[in-house]
Amino acid sequence: MSIKLFDLSGKTALITGSSRGLGFAFADGLAAAGARIVLNGINTKRLDEAATEMKAKGYDVLTSAFDVTDEKAIVEAFNKFDVDGIEVDILMNNAGIQFRKPMLELETSDWQRVLDVNLTSAFVIGREAAKRMAQRGAGKIINIGSLTSELARATVAPYTVAKGGIKMLTKAMAAEWGEKGIQANAIGPGYMVTDMNEALINNPEFDKWVKDRTPMRRWGLPEELAGTAIYLASNASNYVSGQIIYVDGGMISVL
């Protein structure tokens, strides 16, 4: 019997940082492909609002409020999933923050905070999800990288280091967990229209730079990431692991 390549029916996807922005777009896309969604964030009001919006479309949605930098809370969340009979088939490590400051002025505490949210959380949550996936012999982990997984820009050193680490964490996951039936891949978004980029979008000089630098001459839209997420979450990518796919309008490919 042939498998349905892009059908996520019967699968449960946990997306961290998914009450808004790119995380919400990922959640909406996976839900449209049939997945049950577990939204995550620390603002319970915003989580409930996001869940209500998705449920209005007829999607099956749950919420799980925990801080991705709190290991105890993460373990407790997965233990609760076990008790409630929720099996996370697809994990998207999307939660992230940005912090812009020249390195000569950068406090170590700010450096560490960005790495904790953007990189260490993906390891801890990925480990807890993979423990369960390995027992079932199947699972999909999708980490969210960035153009800065490959290239650096001034004033965003901790973010650049964290996203470079995401690329290599993804490869490490693929190396260790492939024989357990788990595929680990990453998505590297280009410059997207999000709340986090609002100040850059409204800066005429930076807006021009993005458009001039991108072969498609525009910013990306969050919903344009959904197809890649569905591919990596589905049977269509069953022999793909350790890769990072850039969804950037061609920016990373040109000088």
Beta strands, then each sheet from edge to edge (+ up, - down):
strand 1: 12-15
strand 2: 36-41
strand 3: 61-65
strand 4: 90-93
strand 5: 139-144
strand 6: 182-189
strand 7: 244-247
sheet 1: 3+ 2+ 1+ 4+ 5+ 6+ 7+
end
